[in-house]
Amino acid sequence: MFGCVVAGKPLITDVTTVSDTQCLFTLPYPPGEVKHLVMFLTSPLPNPGGVELGAAIYLGYSALGSAETHWMYLGHVQNNKPSAIFKIVLPSSESNSSTASNASAAQFGTQQQSIATANMQVGVSIEPQNEINQRSADVNSSVSTLDSFSQFCRATLENLQNYVMSFAVTQAQMTPNPNESFIPMSSFVKWVTNFERKLQQNPNFWKK
């Protein structure tokens, strides 16, 4: 039901089911390599009894020298917003206690990881959309505010990304078609990441 991509990396398919409404992805990369994270739906979320559901996305990480997993809320995906890209900036060790989302930690349980081998995790929790809408993303997952032109460019990127990723399928789901060309999603995500980086460094880079 969900897909997970770290910018510049292959699609992550290894997912652990926590409950009927929760699952975990383990990111098999050092934290320093995780700059942007893309989450998307591979099939529509159900609407039991007419209740609109969404998928809240959390990032789990271990502070330096600690085996305890901290969680922070990144954002969400839903049927009319089937994908999202998050810029990941881990908080400093001094601010871990204030940035960890206690509610999400309770959802996914208190986890202990080996300090030497700890990887970041992505927790997905299916919840009523009206409850998700009341939640605020952690400041460390937000993209810096740019001028109006940069905001327009980013909105365009997000619109294109949402449109393209609404057609995402796994390799096993693909139907061979000799008349179609396919682009790896990781290549598209890498392009989005590079464009955003250039835009943040110099909003007028496209004029060169």
ZABATI-915018 format. One record per atom (N, C-alpha, C): y, x negated, z negated; atom name. Coordinates in Angstrom, 1 decimal, decimal comma. Last residue first. Layout:
! residues N
<site <Y X Z> CA>
...
//
This chain:
! residues 208
<site <31,2 -21,1 16,0> N>
<site <31,1 -22,5 16,5> CA>
<site <30,3 -22,5 17,8> C>
<site <31,2 -18,6 14,9> N>
<site <32,2 -18,9 15,9> CA>
<site <32,1 -20,3 16,6> C>
<site <29,4 -18,5 12,9> N>
<site <28,9 -17,9 14,2> CA>
<site <30,0 -18,2 15,3> C>
<site <30,6 -19,3 10,6> N>
<site <29,8 -20,3 11,3> CA>
<site <29,4 -19,8 12,7> C>
<site <32,3 -18,0 8,9> N>
<site <32,7 -18,1 10,3> CA>
<site <31,8 -19,0 11,1> C>
<site <31,3 -18,1 6,3> N>
<site <31,2 -16,8 7,0> CA>
<site <31,6 -16,9 8,5> C>
<site <29,4 -20,5 5,1> N>
<site <30,6 -20,4 6,0> CA>
<site <30,6 -19,1 6,8> C>
<site <27,5 -20,1 3,2> N>
<site <28,2 -21,4 3,2> CA>
<site <29,5 -21,3 4,0> C>
<site <26,7 -17,5 3,8> N>
<site <27,2 -17,8 2,4> CA>
<site <28,0 -19,1 2,4> C>
<site <25,7 -17,8 6,3> N>
<site <26,8 -16,9 6,1> CA>
<site <27,5 -17,2 4,8> C>
<site <23,6 -19,6 6,0> N>
<site <24,7 -20,0 6,8> CA>
<site <25,9 -19,1 6,5> C>
<site <21,9 -17,8 4,5> N>
<site <22,4 -19,1 3,9> CA>
<site <23,6 -19,6 4,6> C>
<site <21,4 -15,8 6,3> N>
<site <22,2 -15,5 5,0> CA>
<site <22,7 -16,8 4,4> C>
<site <20,0 -17,2 8,2> N>
<site <21,2 -16,6 8,6> CA>
<site <22,1 -16,3 7,3> C>
<site <17,7 -18,0 6,7> N>
<site <18,6 -19,0 7,3> CA>
<site <20,0 -18,5 7,7> C>
<site <16,6 -15,4 6,2> N>
<site <17,0 -16,3 5,1> CA>
<site <18,0 -17,4 5,6> C>
<site <16,1 -14,5 8,8> N>
<site <17,0 -13,8 7,9> CA>
<site <17,5 -14,7 6,8> C>
<site <14,1 -16,4 9,5> N>
<site <15,4 -16,3 10,3> CA>
<site <16,4 -15,6 9,4> C>
<site <12,1 -15,8 7,7> N>
<site <12,8 -17,2 7,6> CA>
<site <14,1 -17,1 8,4> C>
<site <11,4 -13,3 8,5> N>
<site <12,0 -13,5 7,2> CA>
<site <12,7 -14,8 7,1> C>
<site <10,3 -14,0 11,0> N>
<site <11,5 -13,1 11,0> CA>
<site <12,2 -13,3 9,6> C>
<site <8,1 -15,5 10,2> N>
<site <9,2 -16,1 11,1> CA>
<site <10,4 -15,3 11,0> C>
<site <6,6 -13,7 8,7> N>
<site <7,2 -14,8 8,0> CA>
<site <8,3 -15,5 8,9> C>
<site <5,7 -12,0 10,7> N>
<site <6,7 -11,5 9,8> CA>
<site <7,4 -12,7 9,1> C>
<site <5,2 -13,2 14,0> N>
<site <4,8 -13,3 12,6> CA>
<site <6,0 -12,9 11,7> C>
<site <5,3 -10,9 16,7> N>
<site <6,0 -12,0 16,0> CA>
<site <5,6 -12,0 14,5> C>
<site <3,6 -10,1 19,7> N>
<site <3,7 -9,9 18,2> CA>
<site <4,4 -11,2 17,6> C>
<site <3,8 -8,2 22,6> N>
<site <3,9 -9,5 22,0> CA>
<site <4,2 -9,3 20,5> C>
<site <1,6 -6,2 24,7> N>
<site <2,6 -6,3 23,6> CA>
<site <2,6 -7,8 23,1> C>
<site <-0,4 -6,0 26,5> N>
<site <1,0 -5,7 27,0> CA>
<site <2,0 -5,9 25,9> C>
<site <-2,8 -6,2 25,2> N>
<site <-2,4 -7,3 26,0> CA>
<site <-1,0 -7,2 26,6> C>
<site <-3,5 -5,4 22,1> N>
<site <-2,8 -4,8 23,2> CA>
<site <-2,2 -5,9 24,0> C>
<site <-5,5 -4,7 19,3> N>
<site <-5,2 -5,6 20,4> CA>
<site <-4,6 -4,8 21,6> C>
<site <-4,1 -3,4 16,4> N>
<site <-4,9 -3,0 17,6> CA>
<site <-4,6 -3,9 18,7> C>
<site <-4,2 -4,5 13,0> N>
<site <-3,6 -4,6 14,4> CA>
<site <-4,6 -4,1 15,4> C>
<site <-5,3 -4,6 10,6> N>
<site <-4,9 -3,3 11,0> CA>
<site <-4,4 -3,3 12,5> C>
<site <-5,6 -7,3 10,0> N>
<site <-6,8 -6,4 10,2> CA>
<site <-6,5 -5,1 10,7> C>
<site <-3,1 -8,1 9,7> N>
<site <-3,8 -8,6 10,9> CA>
<site <-5,0 -7,7 11,1> C>
<site <-1,1 -5,3 8,6> N>
<site <-1,8 -6,5 8,3> CA>
<site <-2,6 -6,9 9,6> C>
<site <2,1 -4,2 9,7> N>
<site <0,7 -4,0 9,5> CA>
<site <0,1 -5,3 9,2> C>
<site <5,4 -2,8 9,9> N>
<site <4,5 -3,9 9,5> CA>
<site <3,1 -3,4 9,3> C>
<site <7,4 -1,2 10,6> N>
<site <6,2 -1,2 11,5> CA>
<site <5,2 -2,2 11,1> C>
<site <9,3 -1,6 8,8> N>
<site <8,7 -0,3 8,8> CA>
<site <7,5 -0,2 9,7> C>
<site <10,4 -4,0 9,5> N>
<site <9,3 -4,0 8,5> CA>
<site <8,7 -2,6 8,3> C>
<site <12,5 -3,2 11,3> N>
<site <11,3 -4,0 11,7> CA>
<site <10,1 -3,9 10,8> C>
<site <14,1 -1,7 9,5> N>
<site <13,6 -1,1 10,7> CA>
<site <12,3 -1,9 11,2> C>
<site <14,8 -3,6 7,5> N>
<site <14,1 -2,4 7,2> CA>
<site <13,4 -1,7 8,4> C>
<site <16,1 -5,5 9,2> N>
<site <14,9 -5,8 8,4> CA>
<site <14,1 -4,6 8,1> C>
<site <18,3 -4,0 10,1> N>
<site <17,4 -4,5 11,0> CA>
<site <16,1 -4,9 10,3> C>
<site <19,6 -3,6 7,6> N>
<site <19,2 -2,4 8,4> CA>
<site <18,1 -2,9 9,4> C>
<site <20,1 -6,2 6,7> N>
<site <19,2 -5,3 6,0> CA>
<site <18,7 -4,1 6,8> C>
<site <21,9 -7,0 8,7> N>
<site <20,6 -7,7 8,5> CA>
<site <19,6 -6,8 7,8> C>
<site <24,0 -5,2 8,2> N>
<site <23,3 -5,2 9,5> CA>
<site <21,9 -5,8 9,4> C>
<site <24,7 -6,1 5,6> N>
<site <24,2 -4,7 5,8> CA>
<site <23,5 -4,5 7,1> C>
<site <25,6 -8,6 6,3> N>
<site <24,4 -8,5 5,4> CA>
<site <23,8 -7,1 5,6> C>
<site <27,8 -8,0 7,8> N>
<site <26,7 -8,8 8,4> CA>
<site <25,4 -8,6 7,6> C>
<site <29,4 -6,7 5,9> N>
<site <29,0 -6,0 7,1> CA>
<site <27,8 -6,7 7,7> C>
<site <29,8 -8,8 4,2> N>
<site <29,1 -7,7 3,7> CA>
<site <28,6 -6,8 4,9> C>
<site <31,4 -10,4 5,8> N>
<site <30,0 -10,9 5,4> CA>
<site <29,2 -9,8 4,9> C>
<site <33,6 -8,8 6,0> N>
<site <32,9 -9,2 7,2> CA>
<site <31,5 -9,6 6,8> C>
<site <34,5 -8,7 3,3> N>
<site <34,0 -7,5 4,0> CA>
<site <33,2 -7,8 5,2> C>
<site <33,1 -11,5 1,4> N>
<site <34,2 -10,7 2,0> CA>
<site <33,6 -9,6 2,8> C>
<site <30,5 -11,3 -1,1> N>
<site <31,2 -11,9 0,0> CA>
<site <32,3 -11,0 0,5> C>
<site <28,8 -11,8 -4,1> N>
<site <29,7 -10,9 -3,3> CA>
<site <30,5 -11,7 -2,3> C>
<site <25,4 -13,0 -4,1> N>
<site <26,9 -13,2 -4,4> CA>
<site <27,7 -12,3 -3,5> C>
<site <22,7 -10,9 -4,8> N>
<site <23,3 -11,8 -3,9> CA>
<site <24,8 -11,9 -4,2> C>
<site <20,7 -10,8 -7,8> N>
<site <21,7 -10,2 -6,9> CA>
<site <22,3 -11,3 -6,0> C>
<site <19,0 -11,7 -9,6> N>
<site <18,4 -11,4 -8,3> CA>
<site <19,4 -10,9 -7,3> C>
<site <20,5 -12,1 -11,9> N>
<site <20,0 -13,3 -11,2> CA>
<site <19,3 -13,0 -9,9> C>
<site <21,0 -9,6 -12,9> N>
<site <22,1 -10,3 -12,3> CA>
<site <21,6 -11,5 -11,5> C>
<site <18,5 -7,2 -12,3> N>
<site <18,9 -8,3 -13,1> CA>
<site <20,0 -9,1 -12,3> C>
<site <19,4 -3,9 -11,4> N>
<site <18,7 -5,1 -11,1> CA>
<site <19,3 -6,2 -11,9> C>
<site <19,2 -1,0 -13,5> N>
<site <20,0 -2,0 -12,8> CA>
<site <19,2 -3,3 -12,6> C>
<site <18,1 2,4 -13,2> N>
<site <17,8 1,0 -13,6> CA>
<site <18,7 0,1 -12,8> C>
<site <18,2 4,8 -12,2> N>
<site <19,0 4,6 -13,4> CA>
<site <18,9 3,2 -13,9> C>
<site <16,3 4,9 -10,2> N>
<site <17,7 4,9 -9,8> CA>
<site <18,6 4,6 -11,0> C>
<site <13,9 5,2 -11,5> N>
<site <14,2 3,9 -11,0> CA>
<site <15,7 3,8 -10,6> C>
<site <14,1 8,0 -12,1> N>
<site <14,1 7,0 -13,2> CA>
<site <14,4 5,6 -12,7> C>
<site <13,9 9,1 -9,6> N>
<site <15,1 9,3 -10,4> CA>
<site <15,2 8,4 -11,6> C>
<site <11,3 8,3 -8,7> N>
<site <12,5 7,7 -8,1> CA>
<site <13,8 7,9 -8,9> C>
<site <8,7 7,6 -11,0> N>
<site <9,6 8,6 -10,4> CA>
<site <10,9 8,0 -9,9> C>
<site <6,8 4,7 -9,9> N>
<site <7,5 5,5 -10,9> CA>
<site <8,3 6,6 -10,2> C>
<site <4,7 2,0 -9,7> N>
<site <5,1 3,3 -9,0> CA>
<site <5,6 4,2 -10,1> C>
<site <5,4 -1,3 -9,9> N>
<site <5,1 -0,2 -10,7> CA>
<site <5,6 1,1 -10,0> C>
<site <4,4 -4,6 -9,4> N>
<site <4,8 -3,4 -8,7> CA>
<site <4,4 -2,2 -9,6> C>
<site <5,3 -8,0 -10,1> N>
<site <4,7 -6,7 -10,6> CA>
<site <5,3 -5,5 -9,8> C>
<site <4,6 -11,1 -9,1> N>
<site <5,4 -10,0 -8,8> CA>
<site <4,6 -8,7 -9,2> C>
<site <4,8 -14,3 -10,7> N>
<site <4,1 -13,1 -10,3> CA>
<site <5,1 -12,1 -10,0> C>
<site <4,7 -17,9 -10,5> N>
<site <5,4 -16,7 -10,7> CA>
<site <4,5 -15,5 -10,2> C>
<site <2,2 -19,9 -12,3> N>
<site <2,9 -19,4 -11,1> CA>
<site <3,7 -18,2 -11,4> C>
<site <1,2 -22,6 -14,3> N>
<site <1,9 -21,2 -14,3> CA>
<site <2,5 -21,0 -12,9> C>
<site <-0,1 -24,9 -14,9> N>
<site <-0,5 -24,2 -13,7> CA>
<site <0,2 -22,9 -13,5> C>
<site <0,8 -25,9 -17,4> N>
<site <0,7 -26,8 -16,3> CA>
<site <0,5 -26,1 -14,9> C>
<site <0,7 -23,7 -19,1> N>
<site <2,0 -24,2 -18,7> CA>
<site <1,9 -25,1 -17,5> C>
<site <-1,3 -20,9 -18,4> N>
<site <-1,3 -22,4 -18,7> CA>
<site <0,1 -22,9 -18,2> C>
<site <0,0 -17,9 -19,7> N>
<site <-0,5 -18,7 -18,6> CA>
<site <-0,4 -20,2 -19,1> C>
<site <-0,3 -14,7 -21,0> N>
<site <-0,2 -16,1 -21,4> CA>
<site <-0,7 -16,9 -20,2> C>
<site <1,3 -11,6 -21,2> N>
<site <0,5 -12,5 -20,5> CA>
<site <0,7 -13,9 -20,9> C>
<site <1,5 -8,4 -22,2> N>
<site <1,9 -9,7 -22,6> CA>
<site <0,9 -10,7 -22,1> C>
<site <1,9 -5,9 -19,6> N>
<site <1,2 -6,6 -20,7> CA>
<site <1,8 -7,9 -21,0> C>
<site <3,3 -4,4 -17,8> N>
<site <2,3 -5,4 -17,3> CA>
<site <1,6 -6,2 -18,3> C>
<site <4,9 -2,9 -19,5> N>
<site <4,1 -2,3 -18,5> CA>
<site <3,0 -3,2 -18,0> C>
<site <6,3 -4,7 -21,1> N>
<site <5,3 -3,8 -21,7> CA>
<site <4,4 -3,2 -20,7> C>
<site <7,9 -5,9 -19,2> N>
<site <6,9 -6,7 -19,8> CA>
<site <5,8 -5,9 -20,5> C>
<site <9,6 -3,7 -18,6> N>
<site <8,6 -4,2 -17,6> CA>
<site <7,5 -5,0 -18,2> C>
<site <11,0 -3,6 -21,0> N>
<site <10,2 -2,5 -20,6> CA>
<site <9,2 -2,9 -19,6> C>
<site <12,3 -6,1 -21,2> N>
<site <11,3 -5,8 -22,1> CA>
<site <10,4 -4,6 -21,7> C>
<site <13,1 -8,4 -18,9> N>
<site <13,1 -6,9 -19,0> CA>
<site <12,0 -6,5 -19,9> C>
<site <15,1 -11,2 -19,8> N>
<site <13,8 -10,6 -19,6> CA>
<site <13,8 -9,1 -19,8> C>
<site <17,6 -11,9 -20,4> N>
<site <17,4 -11,5 -19,1> CA>
<site <16,0 -10,9 -18,9> C>
<site <17,7 -12,8 -23,0> N>
<site <18,6 -11,7 -22,7> CA>
<site <18,3 -11,2 -21,3> C>
<site <15,8 -14,9 -23,1> N>
<site <15,7 -13,7 -24,0> CA>
<site <16,5 -12,6 -23,6> C>
<site <16,8 -16,7 -21,2> N>
<site <15,6 -16,0 -21,0> CA>
<site <15,5 -14,8 -21,8> C>
<site <19,0 -18,3 -21,5> N>
<site <19,3 -16,9 -21,3> CA>
<site <18,0 -16,1 -21,1> C>
<site <18,1 -20,9 -21,8> N>
<site <18,9 -20,3 -22,9> CA>
<site <19,1 -18,8 -22,7> C>
<site <16,9 -21,5 -19,4> N>
<site <16,0 -21,3 -20,6> CA>
<site <16,8 -20,6 -21,7> C>
<site <18,5 -19,6 -16,8> N>
<site <18,3 -20,8 -17,6> CA>
<site <17,5 -20,5 -18,8> C>
<site <16,8 -17,5 -14,4> N>
<site <17,8 -17,8 -15,4> CA>
<site <17,5 -19,1 -16,1> C>
<site <16,2 -18,0 -10,9> N>
<site <15,7 -17,9 -12,3> CA>
<site <16,8 -18,2 -13,3> C>
<site <16,9 -16,2 -8,3> N>
<site <17,6 -17,3 -9,0> CA>
<site <17,1 -17,1 -10,5> C>
<site <16,1 -14,9 -5,2> N>
<site <15,6 -15,3 -6,5> CA>
<site <16,3 -16,4 -7,1> C>
<site <17,0 -12,2 -3,3> N>
<site <17,3 -13,6 -3,6> CA>
<site <16,9 -13,9 -5,0> C>
<site <14,9 -9,9 -1,7> N>
<site <15,6 -10,3 -3,0> CA>
<site <15,8 -11,8 -3,0> C>
<site <14,6 -7,2 0,5> N>
<site <14,6 -8,7 0,4> CA>
<site <15,4 -9,0 -0,9> C>
<site <12,5 -4,4 1,2> N>
<site <13,7 -5,0 0,6> CA>
<site <13,5 -6,5 0,4> C>
<site <11,3 -1,4 2,7> N>
<site <11,3 -2,8 2,5> CA>
<site <12,6 -3,3 1,9> C>
<site <11,6 1,4 3,1> N>
<site <10,3 0,8 2,9> CA>
<site <10,2 -0,7 2,7> C>
<site <13,3 3,7 2,2> N>
<site <13,7 2,3 2,2> CA>
<site <12,4 1,5 2,0> C>
<site <12,0 6,1 2,1> N>
<site <13,1 6,0 3,0> CA>
<site <13,8 4,6 2,9> C>
<site <10,0 5,5 0,2> N>
<site <9,6 5,9 1,6> CA>
<site <10,8 5,8 2,6> C>
<site <11,0 2,4 -1,4> N>
<site <10,6 3,8 -1,4> CA>
<site <10,4 4,2 0,0> C>
<site <11,5 -0,4 -3,7> N>
<site <11,3 0,2 -2,3> CA>
<site <10,8 1,6 -2,5> C>
<site <13,8 -2,1 -5,9> N>
<site <12,7 -1,1 -5,6> CA>
<site <12,6 -0,9 -4,1> C>
<site <14,5 -4,8 -8,1> N>
<site <14,9 -3,7 -7,3> CA>
<site <13,8 -2,8 -7,0> C>
<site <13,9 -6,6 -10,2> N>
<site <14,6 -7,0 -9,0> CA>
<site <15,2 -5,9 -8,2> C>
<site <13,7 -7,3 -13,6> N>
<site <13,7 -6,2 -12,6> CA>
<site <14,5 -6,7 -11,4> C>
<site <11,7 -9,8 -15,1> N>
<site <13,0 -9,3 -14,8> CA>
<site <12,9 -8,3 -13,6> C>
<site <9,8 -11,2 -17,7> N>
<site <9,9 -10,3 -16,6> CA>
<site <11,3 -9,9 -16,3> C>
<site <7,9 -14,0 -18,8> N>
<site <9,1 -13,2 -18,9> CA>
<site <9,2 -12,4 -17,6> C>
<site <4,9 -15,1 -20,2> N>
<site <5,5 -14,6 -19,0> CA>
<site <6,7 -13,7 -19,3> C>
<site <4,4 -18,1 -22,1> N>
<site <4,7 -16,7 -22,1> CA>
<site <5,4 -16,2 -20,8> C>
<site <4,3 -20,8 -22,3> N>
<site <3,2 -20,1 -21,5> CA>
<site <3,4 -18,6 -21,4> C>
<site <6,9 -23,1 -21,9> N>
<site <6,4 -21,9 -22,5> CA>
<site <5,3 -21,3 -21,6> C>
<site <8,2 -25,1 -20,6> N>
<site <7,6 -25,5 -21,9> CA>
<site <7,0 -24,3 -22,6> C>
<site <10,4 -23,0 -19,0> N>
<site <10,0 -24,4 -19,1> CA>
<site <9,4 -24,6 -20,5> C>
<site <9,1 -19,7 -18,7> N>
<site <10,2 -20,6 -19,0> CA>
<site <9,6 -22,0 -19,2> C>
<site <7,5 -18,1 -16,1> N>
<site <7,3 -18,7 -17,4> CA>
<site <8,5 -19,7 -17,6> C>
<site <7,9 -14,8 -14,7> N>
<site <8,0 -16,2 -14,6> CA>
<site <7,8 -16,8 -16,0> C>
<site <7,8 -11,9 -12,6> N>
<site <7,3 -12,6 -13,8> CA>
<site <7,3 -14,1 -13,7> C>
<site <9,8 -9,4 -11,3> N>
<site <9,4 -10,8 -11,1> CA>
<site <9,0 -11,4 -12,5> C>
<site <9,2 -6,1 -10,1> N>
<site <9,6 -7,0 -11,2> CA>
<site <9,1 -8,4 -10,8> C>
<site <10,1 -3,1 -8,5> N>
<site <9,6 -4,5 -8,3> CA>
<site <10,1 -5,4 -9,4> C>
<site <9,0 0,2 -8,3> N>
<site <9,9 -0,8 -8,9> CA>
<site <9,3 -2,1 -8,8> C>
<site <8,7 2,5 -5,8> N>
<site <8,0 1,3 -6,4> CA>
<site <9,0 0,3 -7,0> C>
<site <9,0 6,1 -6,2> N>
<site <9,4 4,8 -5,7> CA>
<site <8,6 3,7 -6,3> C>
<site <8,5 9,5 -5,5> N>
<site <8,1 8,3 -6,2> CA>
<site <8,7 7,1 -5,5> C>
<site <9,5 12,8 -6,0> N>
<site <9,7 11,6 -5,2> CA>
<site <9,4 10,4 -6,0> C>
<site <7,4 15,5 -6,5> N>
<site <8,2 14,5 -7,2> CA>
<site <8,3 13,2 -6,4> C>
<site <5,7 17,4 -5,4> N>
<site <7,1 17,4 -4,9> CA>
<site <8,0 16,3 -5,6> C>
<site <3,2 16,9 -6,4> N>
<site <4,0 18,0 -7,0> CA>
<site <5,4 18,1 -6,6> C>
<site <3,5 13,6 -5,4> N>
<site <2,7 14,6 -6,2> CA>
<site <3,6 15,7 -6,7> C>
<site <3,9 12,0 -2,9> N>
<site <4,9 12,8 -3,6> CA>
<site <4,1 13,9 -4,3> C>
<site <2,9 8,6 -2,2> N>
<site <2,7 10,0 -2,3> CA>
<site <3,8 10,7 -3,0> C>
<site <4,4 6,2 0,1> N>
<site <4,0 6,6 -1,2> CA>
<site <3,8 8,1 -1,3> C>
<site <3,0 5,1 3,3> N>
<site <3,9 5,9 2,5> CA>
<site <3,4 6,2 1,1> C>
<site <2,0 1,6 3,6> N>
<site <1,7 3,1 3,8> CA>
<site <2,7 3,9 2,9> C>
<site <3,2 -0,7 3,1> N>
<site <2,3 -0,7 4,2> CA>
<site <1,8 0,7 4,5> C>
<site <6,4 -1,6 2,0> N>
<site <5,3 -0,6 2,0> CA>
<site <4,5 -0,7 3,2> C>
<site <7,4 -4,8 0,9> N>
<site <7,5 -3,7 1,8> CA>
<site <6,3 -2,8 1,6> C>
<site <9,5 -7,5 -0,2> N>
<site <8,5 -6,6 -0,5> CA>
<site <8,6 -5,4 0,4> C>
<site <10,3 -10,9 -0,1> N>
<site <10,3 -9,6 0,6> CA>
<site <9,2 -8,8 0,2> C>
<site <12,4 -13,3 -1,6> N>
<site <11,1 -12,5 -1,7> CA>
<site <11,3 -11,2 -1,0> C>
<site <13,6 -16,6 -1,6> N>
<site <13,8 -15,2 -1,2> CA>
<site <12,4 -14,5 -1,2> C>
<site <12,7 -18,8 -2,9> N>
<site <14,1 -18,6 -2,8> CA>
<site <14,4 -17,1 -2,5> C>
<site <10,4 -20,7 -4,1> N>
<site <10,6 -19,2 -4,0> CA>
<site <12,1 -18,9 -4,1> C>
<site <10,1 -23,3 -4,7> N>
<site <9,9 -22,9 -3,3> CA>
<site <10,2 -21,4 -3,0> C>
<site <10,2 -23,5 -7,4> N>
<site <11,3 -24,1 -6,6> CA>
<site <11,2 -23,7 -5,1> C>
<site <7,7 -22,5 -8,3> N>
<site <8,9 -21,7 -8,4> CA>
<site <10,1 -22,2 -7,6> C>
<site <5,1 -23,2 -6,0> N>
<site <5,9 -23,7 -7,1> CA>
<site <7,2 -22,8 -7,2> C>
<site <2,9 -20,5 -5,0> N>
<site <3,8 -21,6 -4,7> CA>
<site <4,6 -22,0 -5,9> C>
<site <1,4 -18,1 -4,9> N>
<site <0,7 -19,4 -4,9> CA>
<site <1,6 -20,5 -4,6> C>
<site <2,2 -15,4 -6,9> N>
<site <2,8 -16,2 -5,8> CA>
<site <2,2 -17,6 -5,9> C>
<site <0,2 -12,6 -7,3> N>
<site <0,5 -14,0 -7,9> CA>
<site <1,0 -14,8 -6,7> C>
<site <1,0 -9,3 -7,8> N>
<site <0,8 -10,3 -6,8> CA>
<site <1,1 -11,7 -7,5> C>
<site <-0,3 -6,4 -9,3> N>
<site <0,3 -7,7 -9,5> CA>
<site <0,0 -8,6 -8,3> C>
<site <0,3 -2,8 -9,9> N>
<site <-0,4 -4,0 -9,4> CA>
<site <0,4 -5,2 -9,5> C>
<site <0,1 0,6 -11,0> N>
<site <0,6 -0,8 -11,1> CA>
<site <-0,3 -1,8 -10,5> C>
<site <-1,2 3,0 -11,1> N>
<site <0,2 3,0 -10,6> CA>
<site <0,9 1,6 -10,6> C>
<site <-3,7 2,7 -12,0> N>
<site <-3,5 3,5 -10,8> CA>
<site <-2,1 3,4 -10,2> C>
<site <-3,4 -0,8 -12,9> N>
<site <-3,7 0,6 -13,2> CA>
<site <-3,6 1,4 -11,9> C>
<site <-3,7 -3,3 -11,7> N>
<site <-3,5 -3,2 -13,2> CA>
<site <-3,9 -1,8 -13,7> C>
<site <-5,1 -5,1 -9,2> N>
<site <-4,8 -3,8 -9,6> CA>
<site <-4,8 -3,8 -11,2> C>
<site <-3,8 -7,9 -7,5> N>
<site <-4,7 -7,4 -8,6> CA>
<site <-4,2 -6,1 -9,1> C>
<site <-4,0 -9,3 -4,3> N>
<site <-3,3 -8,4 -5,2> CA>
<site <-4,3 -7,9 -6,3> C>
<site <-3,5 -11,3 -1,7> N>
<site <-4,2 -11,3 -2,9> CA>
<site <-3,5 -10,5 -4,0> C>
<site <-1,8 -11,5 0,5> N>
<site <-2,7 -10,3 0,5> CA>
<site <-3,5 -10,2 -0,8> C>
<site <1,2 -12,5 1,7> N>
<site <0,3 -12,6 0,5> CA>
<site <-0,5 -11,4 0,4> C>
<site <2,0 -14,0 4,8> N>
<site <1,9 -12,8 4,0> CA>
<site <0,9 -13,0 2,9> C>
<site <3,3 -17,5 4,5> N>
<site <2,4 -16,4 5,1> CA>
<site <2,4 -15,2 4,2> C>
<site <6,8 -18,3 4,2> N>
<site <5,4 -18,5 3,9> CA>
<site <4,6 -17,3 4,5> C>
<site <9,5 -17,9 4,6> N>
<site <8,9 -19,1 5,2> CA>
<site <7,5 -19,3 4,9> C>
<site <9,8 -16,0 1,7> N>
<site <10,5 -16,5 2,9> CA>
<site <9,9 -17,8 3,3> C>
<site <6,9 -14,4 0,7> N>
<site <7,9 -15,4 0,3> CA>
<site <8,5 -16,0 1,5> C>
<site <5,9 -11,1 0,8> N>
<site <6,2 -12,3 1,6> CA>
<site <7,2 -13,2 0,9> C>
<site <3,7 -8,4 0,5> N>
<site <4,6 -9,4 -0,3> CA>
<site <4,7 -10,6 0,6> C>
<site <3,1 -4,9 0,7> N>
<site <3,0 -6,2 1,2> CA>
<site <4,0 -7,1 0,5> C>
<site <1,1 -2,1 -0,5> N>
<site <2,3 -3,0 -0,6> CA>
<site <2,0 -4,3 0,1> C>
<site <-1,2 -0,8 0,0> N>
<site <0,0 0,0 0,0> CA>
<site <1,3 -0,9 0,0> C>
//
